[in-house]
Amino acid sequence: MGEALPMPDIKEIIDQLKLQRSILKDGGYGRSVRAPWKAIQLFRDSLTCLNFDEVVKKHPCSECLLWEWVPEEHRDDDIPCHAIPLTDKGDSIASLDDAAQRDRAEQILMEWLDATISQLEERLAQQQRAASSTGGE
């Protein structure tokens, strides 16, 4: 078995989630100009996806920065990040898209991104405080 790839650091994850949030805010999940008949998939059709613009997955989803939020029982799904619980009730992109609630899915995803970014920024600040109090970087 190959050596595991290093996990991205918190700052990198925050930056990628902010990019995802920006894409969502800017209406980046509208219809594709190249394939207007094809529905755009949240996360999967984003620049932040390791397999963006690939017909067949070239990178395992386990290398994705979203992997830590994917529930164990959904890690073998075709698009595992669609199973990430975005609300306390367990709403996910998959459950909302299945119910044809795209606008609601985008709104809930935006709320999840905001909350997750805030949590990670706090964790990063704590790490930085701990490093500076011990004299490390």
Secondary structure, 3 states (H helix, E strand, C coil): CCCCCCCCCHHHHHHHHHHHHHHHHCCCCCCCCCCCCCCCCCCCCCCCCCCCCCCCCCCCHHHCCCHHHCCHHHCCCCCHHHHCCCCCCCCCHHHHHHCCCHHHHHHHHHHHHHHHHHHHHHHHHHHHHHHHHCCCC
